[in-house]
Amino acid sequence: MTFQNTRDFAQELDRQDPLRKYRDEFNFPEVKGKQVIYFTGNSLGLQPKCAREYVDEVMDDWAKLAVEGHFLAERAWWDYHERFSDPLSKIVGALPEEVAVMNTLTVNLHLLMVSFYRPTQKRYKIICESKAFPSDQYMINSQVCFHGFNPKDAIVEIQRREGEHNIRLEDVLAKIEEVGDELALVLMGGVNYYTGQVFDIKTITEAGQKAGAYVGWDLAHAAGNIKLQLHDWNVDFAAWCSYKYMNSGPGNASGCFVHQIHHSDTDLPRFAGWWGHNKERRFKMEPEFDPVNGANGWQISNLPILSLAPYLASVHMFDKIGMDALILKRDRITAYLEFILKEIDAEVDSSFEIITPSEPHERASQLSVFLHGEGRPLFDYLMENGVITDWREPNVIRLAPVPLYCSFEDMYEFGQILKKGILET
């Protein structure tokens, strides 16, 4: 398709968009009396209007039933989390018994590393990408120290080549081969938060396991954003937050994946708690831990139902739409945003550099833009004029045109505001 930088063309793309009705199912902040152009769904998704109904349902059950809500509520609390198994498994490409909801993202990664980072004096190294999200860096560093190893020796970061913004797949594979039988774990982000680069999860997983290591993924920027096939790719474990592309609310519960092949492995250690205990015998208060067979067996505490309620609302919306439809629009609207950026760049004789890969299979719903010659005043101008975007040092804005609620006209309007901001700041 040949794009045009006109409002009429953008509006026609919106008329053709089969997902356009879902925009009205979200609450938008306003600036100067107008809905914002919202580009930060990769940090916090907008609130689905239906989320309030799900939360109110729990509040009403709590008021009317008190403790009996665990069993007598229409969506009983004691097995509330099981309602996620089927729809969430479709989002991440898993079997229903391979997914669970619990805790928050970094907590889950720590808990999963209890099972999947089991270093020995010979096999103790962890491969991750450089410039991973800081929480992952802190987590990996602390795990290595906890096991008595030196992070400078045990943590191997895949570096970008000089002058390049993204990590090459061949460099990841070469590093896995180089570390070889010293490699205990590969743990990377499925989508790099800074550049928006999508990694080849299948190929990297296969290479890591061939070297004798476990392979896990932080899918914070991937779940609900890219096509995942965690079961078929034989990923050992993964975890993700739910408040970015899955719109569950600030700091909300995490999802996790444990491959079926590990469910019955009694030699695999884990930190135990009573909500991971055999469901049919949980309330017998037995002293010996008998884990649920499946990812739910990694649960520890009973679930925060008020937090899960808006997550369930969003997961049900995803189930209606399907990831294939979301990805189809994602690719088109991201490509249109890229076109708009290049058009404005040429019109104002600026020097934008899109550091996100240009190939659709290597990017998702994000373009990270290096603003050569521009600075923080331009970002401030955008925010003051209703474009909610994200600033990252030294001079990058991240733009996430989330397909559920962003429109093609948003992309056009953003271009006009951007052009005006460059000329005025």
N, C-alpha and C positions, 0 to 999 in steps of 0.2 A: 504494500500500500504506500502511495505517495502522500506524505503528510503536508498539511498547510498550517501556517501560523496565523490563523484567523479564528475569531470567536464562532462564526457560523460553522466552520469545519469541526471545531471541538464540540459544539452542540449537536452536530449530526452524529459524531461518534458516540455521544451519550445516548442519543435516541436509539442507536443500534445496540446498545449495551444491555444484554439480558440480566445483568446484575444491578441495574440502575436503581431498582426499587429498594434495595437494601440500604442505600444511603439514608433514606428516611427513617430507618430503624435505629439510628444512632443519635445521641445528643452531642451537639457541637458547641464548643465555647464561642463567644462572640467578642469581637473587637470593633469598636465604633459602630455598634448596632448591626454588624454583619457577621454571618458565620465565617469562621476562620478557614483558611486553607491549611489543612492539618497534615504535616509531613513527619510527625514524630510517633507514628504507630510502631516504629521499631524500638521505642522506649516505653511508651504506655499507650495502648490502644484506647480508642474512644469508648464511651459507655453505651452498650446496647440498651435501648429503652426497656426491653423485656427483662433486663437483669433485676430491676426493682421488684417485679412480680415474684421472681424466684426467692429473693431475700425476704420479701414480705410474707411469703408462704411459711418460711422457717420461723420468722418472728411470731406469726399467728399461732403456729403449732406449739411453739415454746410457751406462749401465753396461755393457751387453752389446755395443753396436755402436760406441760412441764416435763418431768423425767420420762413419762410414758411416750413422749414423742419419739424416743429411740425405736419403739415398736409399733405405735398406733398411728403415727403420722402417715398421710397418704404416700409420701416419699420418706419412708422410715429412715431414721438417722443411722441406725446400726449397720445398714448396708448401702447407705447413700452413695458411697464411692463406687460401688459396683455398676451404677448407672453410666459411668464414664467408659467402661471397658469396651463396649462395642463401637460407639462413635469415635472415641479417641484412638482406637486401634486403626481405624480407617484413615485418620489424619496423618499418622506416622508410619503406616504400612506394617502393622504388627498383627499378631494373633490377640484376641481379646484378653487372654490370660497373661500376656506378656507386658501389659501396661498397668500402671497404678498411679494414683494421685496421693500426694502426701507432702508435708513439710514445705520447704522452699528450695530453690535450685541448688545453691552451694551446699546446703545441708545434705541434700540428696546425693550430690557428687561425692561428698565426704563419706557418706554411708556406703555408697557403692564401691568406693575405693577400699573399704574394709574387706570387701569380697574380691576385688579385682586388681588391687595393687598389693602383691605379696612378695616383696623383694627378697632375694637371697644375696649372699656375698658376691655371686657371679652375675646374676640377672637382677638388676636393680634400677636400671635407667628408664626414664620417662621421656618420650618425645612429645613436644607440643609446638605450636606455631609461635614465632616471635610476635610481639604486640597482640597477644591474646587479651581478652577482657581481664582487667586487673584482678577481679575476684578469683578467676581461674588460676592466675599466677600465684596469688597468695595461698590458695588452697593446695596447689601442687607443692609449693615450697614447704608449707607446714607439714604435709604428709611425709615428704622426704625426710625432713628433720625428725619427725616423730619416730620414724623407723631407724634413725641413727646414721643417716647418710648425709653427705655434704651436697647441698643443692647445686653448687658450681660444677660438681662432678656428675651428679645423678640426673640433672635436668638438661635435656638436649633440645635447643630451640631451632626450628627450621627458619633460616633467615631469607629475606628477600635479596635478590641480586642487586648489585650497585646500580642505582638509577631506576629501579623498578619498584612499583607500588604493591605488586601482588606476588604470591609465592607460587613457584612453578611445581606442577605435579611431579615432574621428573626429579626435582630436588628433594621432595618428600620421600619418594621411593628410594632414592639413592641413600638418603640418611638412614632410613630403616635398614637397608642392606648393610650399611657401614657399621651401625651399632650392633647388629646381628644378635649373637647369643647373650649379650649384656642387656638386651631390651626386655623390660618387664611389662611396659604399658605404653600404648599410644593413646593420648587424650587430647583431642583438638576440638575447636569450635566448628560446627558444620557450615556456618556462615560467619566470616570474620566481621565483627561488629563495626570496625573502623572503615574498611574499604568496601564491605558488602560482597566480598569474593565468596562464591560457593565452592566448597571443596568436593572432590570426587570421593564421596564416602565409601562407595563400594570398592573401588580400587585400593584405597588406602587401608581399608579394613582387611582386605584379602592379603595385602603385603605384610601388614603387622602380624597377623595370625600365622602366616607362613614362616615368619621369623621366630615364632614361639611365644609371642606376646598376646596379652589381651588388648582389645581395642574398644575404647569408649568415646562418646561424643557429647559435647555440650551443644544442645540444639536450641539455645535461647533465641537465636535469630533465624532459626530454620523451621521450627514447628509452626504449622499454620501458614507457612510462607513458601516452602519448596516441596516438591514431590519427594516423599521419603518412602523407602521400602526396607525398614530396619530388619524385619524377619528374613526376607529374601537375601539381603546383603550380609547376613550372619553377624551383624553387629553384636558384640557381647553385652554392652549396656549403654544407656543414654539417659540424659535428663534434660528437662527444659522448663523455663518459666512459662506462665500462662497469661501474663499481663501485657505482652507486646502484641503480636499478631493475633492472639486469641482473646484479647479484650476482656479479661476476667477481673480487672481492677487492680489498684496499686499494691505491689508486693504480694500478690496472691499466690495460692498453692502451686506447687510444681508437679509436673508429670514425670514419670520415669519408665524406662523400658529395661527388662532383663530377658535375654533370649531364652527360649524354651529349653535349649540344651542344658541350661544351668539350673533349672528348677528343682531337679531331683538330686543334685550333686551335694551329698551330705558332707563332703570334705571342704566345701566352700564356706568360709567363715562369714558371719554377719553379726551385726549388733541387733539384739532381739528385743521385742516389746510385745505387749499382750495383744495389740491389734493385728500383729502378724501371725498370731497363734491360730491353730485349727479353728475355723469359724464355728463348727458344730459343737466344739467343746470349750469355747472361749470363756463362757460364764461359769464354768465349773472351777475356775481359779486353780488349775493344776500347776504344780511346781516345775514340771519339765516342759520345755519349749518344744512344740510340735508345729513347724511353720505351715502356713497355707501353701499349697502347691501353686506357684505362679508368682508374678511380680508383687502381688499383695502380701506375700510372705516376707517382704523386706520392710513392710510397714512397722512402725513402733507404737505410736500413740493413736488413740481414737481421733477421728478427723474433725477439723474445724468446719462444721457444717455451714455456718454463716459465710465463710470464705468460699466454700465449694459452690454455693448457690449461684452466684453470678458466672462462675466458670462453667457450670452445667448449662446455663442459659446460652452461653456462647457456643459451647460444643454442639448443642442441639441445632443452632443456626448453621454451623459448619456442616452438620450432617445433612441438612436440607439442600445445601448448595453443592457440596462435593469439591474436593481439591482440584479436579481437572478443570472445572469452570472457573475457579479462582485463578488458577495459573494461566489460563487463556487470557483473561483480562489483565492479569499482572504483567504479562509480557508485552501486551499492546500498550498499556498506559505508561509503563516504564520506558518503552521505546519512544512514545510521544513526548514524554518529559525530556528525554535525551535530545530529541529533535528541537524542542523549544529552547533548551539551554544553548545549543549550537547556533540557533538563529539569533538569539539575543547577543551571544558572544560576538557574532559577526556584525550586528547592527551597531553596537557601542564600541567596537574595536577594543574589547577587553581581552583577558587571557585566562579563561576558565580551563581547568584540566579535570576531566572526569577520571578519577582514579579507580573506579569500579570497572571490572572487565566488561568489554563490549559484547562478548558472546552471550546469548541468552542463557545457555546452560551453565555459565559461570557466574551468573548474577541472579538476583531475585528482585524483591520489591525495595530496592535501595539504590540510589546514586550518590556517591560521595564526591564532592566537588571541591577541588583546590582552587581557592580564589586568589590567584596570582595578581598582585597589584591592588587588591582590595583587602579590607581588614574588618575588625569587629564592628565599626560603624555601619557597614552594610548589613550585617546580621541584625544589629539593633533596629535598623530601618525596617527590615522585613518583619520582625516581630511586632513593631509598633503599627504596622500597616496590615496586620491580620494574617501573616504567613508564619505559622508555628513550625519552626525547623530546629535543628540541633547544631550547636557549635562544638567543634573539637580542635584543640590546639594541634599544629600552630595556626592553621588558617583554612580549615575544612568545614563545610556545612554538609550534613547528611540529610538527604531528602528521601522519604519513604512514601511513595504513592500507593498506599494500601488499597487493593482492589475492592474491598468490601464497602468502603465509604468515600473514597476519593473519586472525583469526576474528571473527565477530559477537559471540561471547561475550567476546572481548578488549575490544570497545567497551563492553559493559555493565560489565565488571569495572573498566575504566578509570574510568568514571563514578562508581562506588562509592568508588574510591581517591581520586579528585579531590574528591568531596564531603567525605570524611573529612579530607583534607589542608587544605581551606579552613577547616573548623571547628577544626582543631587548630593551624594556623600563624598 
